[in-house]
């Protein structure tokens, strides 16, 4: 079926906008959608002139059309069409191209014979869900509200919490076919304007068929997409987004997604949670240190075990030497193959648990892990100590606050195991040197990724591996080059008054 060429050809656009007859305009809209079955037409008669209401049944609310357009037309039939007080937002004097875009956004379009104006009504169907707490970012204390798939609703959550004119929102659209609406959110007067400008330039220069999910947007705007380490922080929590905005960072939000992209971020941002700041100082610091330690455990424990069994058996204490030797001596595979078999099995169980419905997934995770672990040890394919090592590795990776960073550490485990099986401790040290060098080289939106370690910033260490008291965190992150460097000027002022 031949489609009108109005979307891309400017000459044909101007020709289409000059179409003035009623029947021709109606036929143009119908043919623009290829006579799609969800494009509905409702004929109307107004002042003895025929008209038609166009809307997409998949995007528009039929009840809104009845109550907000048809009933006012019947009640105020003596007024001019443009003077009728409608109960929804209305725009007039649209051209044909604007009317097509309005329909694609869920609005209704009205054409009246004898009138050159085309009217658009806000009758968008509410497709959003209730703002419940995200499953991947649950917290013990604090807010239990999460973002939804509606961009306007999510921006409303932020506006409600930051009642300031300094909160700036910049809209862009990306995707030739999806035309996805993207919002850049930042605090004017805090955020570095150069970083905001850089994000805008990256969004404006995107040329792709679609922006389907945050993963598409992340790959198109991040500095080093081939790095295993995430450069952008995902969150579904309004309170966490607001805290990052107040630090001077920038949030990217898109229509149809509950995930917010925070940038720029550092390596240690992925180990921070909302509970760190809702808990007492010692408690919050302890659990953050535990998460950082879990990263090291899940990264190093399998390769250390392989190196010890294969090359450095002599460092095992005499008290446990005999049990370890009895456990591994009858295993037909070398330690590397053992570890790969168990790690691959754990990943299979984990992936199956995610893809299956929740009750079944939990059963598969528990029963499958117990049965497979017991059977594989009984069959003599894997030692029981290797099962313990891989189980501790998996549990440690699950304690990392970020899902993306948790995936990264599980992927890095495999090359580290190969290095350990090939060269022992020497291979592990060289692999770690390569990883640390890579971290020092990385940037997130042009800012150092491994800060405050490289470059070293003593002030930044107050909120990295552990959390100092809030009243001691007076400065915003140095690497962001924010306009307002002070977070707190005179905290705990009451102490001076009581002395």
C-alpha positions, 0 to 999 in steps of 0.5 A, a space after each residue: 500500500 502506498 504511504 504518503 511521504 510527509 514524514 521525510 520530504 519537506 516539499 511534500 510536507 508543505 504540500 500536505 499542509 495546504 490540503 484544505 478540503 474536508 474529504 481530502 484531509 480525512 483520506 490523508 489521515 487514514 492513508 497515513 496510518 495505512 488504514 490501520 484497524 486501531 485508527 477509529 473514526 467517530 462521525 459528528 454533526 455540528 451546526 449542520 456541518 459534518 465532522 469526524 473525530 480520529 483517535 487510536 483505540 490503543 492509545 486514547 481513552 474512549 471514556 474521555 472522548 465521550 465525556 470531554 468532547 462529545 458531551 460538550 459539543 451537544 451541550 454548547 451546540 450554539 457556540 463556535 467550535 473553538 469557543 466551547 469549554 472542553 474538559 480536556 486540554 485542546 489545541 487548535 490550528 494544527 496542520 496535517 503533520 501535527 495532527 498525525 503526531 498528536 494521534 501517535 501520542 494518544 490525542 484525539 483529532 477533530 476535523 470539521 467541514 468548513 473549518 480550516 483548523 484542526 483541533 487536538 484533544 488530550 485523551 491519552 489513556 492512562 497505561 501506568 501502574 501504581 508506584 510500588 517499591 522496586 523489587 531490585 532496590 528494596 529498603 528497610 527504612 525510608 520511602 517505598 515508592 518507585 518509578 513507573 513507566 510514565 515519564 510525566 509521573 516520574 518527573 512529578 515525583 521529583 518535582 514534589 520532592 525538590 520544590 525549587 525553580 533550580 530543578 531543570 528539565 530538558 526534553 529531547 526525542 530520539 528514535 526515527 520510528 519510536 520517537 521516544 521522549 527523553 528528559 534530561 534532569 539536573 539542578 541548575 546552580 549545582 550541576 556542572 554546565 559543561 557536563 549538561 551540555 555534553 549530555 545534550 550533545 550526545 542525545 541530540 546526535 543520536 541517529 537510530 531507528 528506536 530507543 526501546 529501553 534504557 539499555 539502548 540509551 546507555 550504550 549510545 551515550 556512555 564513554 566506553 561501551 565495551 568495558 565490562 564495568 558499568 558507567 551509568 547507574 540504574 535506579 528505580 527509586 525517586 529518593 535515590 535519584 533526588 540524592 544523586 541530583 543534589 550531588 550535582 549529577 544528571 538523570 536521564 529519564 525516558 518514556 515507557 521505562 521505570 529505570 533512571 540513568 544517573 551519570 557521571 558516576 564512580 566505581 564506588 557509587 554501585 556499592 551505595 544504597 539508600 539504607 546506608 544513609 537511613 541507618 546509624 553511622 557504624 551500621 551503614 559503614 559496616 554494611 557498605 564495607 561488607 558489600 565492597 568486601 563481597 566484590 573482592 571475595 566473589 572476584 578472588 575466591 575461586 581463582 585463589 582456590 585454583 592457584 593453591 590446589 594447582 601450584 601452591 599446595 604448601 601454603 595450606 595449614 597442616 590442620 586442614 591439609 589432609 581433608 583438602 587432599 582427600 577431597 580433591 585426589 579422586 576428582 578426574 578433572 583439574 581444579 579449573 574444569 571443576 570451577 567452570 562446571 560449578 560456576 556455569 551450573 550456578 549461572 544456569 540455575 540463577 538464569 532459570 530462577 529469573 525467567 520462571 514465575 516467582 514461585 517456581 523460580 524460588 523452588 528451582 533455585 533452592 531444590 535445584 541447587 541442593 540436588 545438583 550440588 549433592 549429586 555432583 559431589 556424590 558422582 565424584 565430578 567435583 570436590 565438596 570444597 569446590 562446591 563451598 567455594 563457588 557457593 560463597 562466590 555466588 552469595 557474595 556476588 548477590 550482596 552487591 547493591 547494583 545488578 550491573 556490577 554483580 554481573 560484571 564480577 561474575 563475568 570477570 571470575 572466568 578469566 581470573 580462573 584461567 590466569 590462576 590455572 595457568 600461572 598461579 598467584 603470578 597470573 592472578 597478580 597480573 590480571 588484577 594489575 590489568 583490571 586496576 589499570 583499566 579502572 584507572 583509565 576509565 571515565 564516566 562522562 569525562 570524569 575519573 571512574 575510579 575516584 577517589 582512589 585514582 586520582 586520590 582524593 582524601 575528602 572523597 574517601 569519606 563516602 566511598 568504602 565506608 560512610 562518614 557522618 552526614 554532618 562531616 560530608 560538607 563538600 560535594 564530589 570534587 570530580 564533578 566540578 560542580 558550581 556549588 561545592 558546599 553541601 552543608 555549611 553549618 551542620 549541627 548549629 544547635 551544638 553552638 547554641 547549647 554551649 
